């Protein structure tokens, strides 16, 4: 991480979710450079074009058009140039079957996601969730450097 500036990318097809995510990140105490993309294909193109300035953390919506977050996660973790990006899966996905969701989360972690977050309906909860995820991942990165 250069100069303590945290590079974050949000891949999300929902314009409102991108707006509120950006607003939440701006209100946090982290110095950030936030980029957003609207779908999985745009994300993969962005990463390919920015190999020298990859994000420290990628918030990846699970359900996007053209290429899903699941497909992107798989591709990123298989690519030696990209596989060290910390990925937080971010989804509005709700199911009444708790076992299905547990299985899906387990599979995402197995592929390489570091976190799985349900998008909250409340802005203050969104800020808290983003802050908690950033803190966990930054702490983990710092521990790995020691």
Phi, psi and omega in degrees: 000118183281129173052034180060012177275122183269116179272119182238139171238136173246123174251109184204131182277349183270118184298322179293318178298320178296317180300310183290326176298312180300315180298316180297314181298320179296335180270355179275166184274009179271143172276116188231160168234106184256128173242149178232149173227159189260347178201175184295322179294318178297322178298311184296324176294317179301313181296318179297324181279345185237038182300333179278343182227053181295153178292151172284323182221136177243123172263117191240114177293135182290321186248102179225156177285166176068316174203123185285164175299325178298314179296317179297315179304312180300314180296316182297314184287343176271346184265116182303332180284338186246343193297345180270001176291131176283130185239129174249116176283137191227119187211150171269001183306123176230135178224151176278345180267098183297327180292324178297314181295319178299318179297317180296315179299316179300318179295318179297318178294321180298322180288329177140003176292143179265336180215157171227125183233135168275133178293123179279161177277343188254132184298317181295325176293322178300313178301316181297315181297316180296314180301314180298316180296314180299316181297314180301312184291319178296318178299318180295317179296319179296318178298321181290338180275341183283000000 
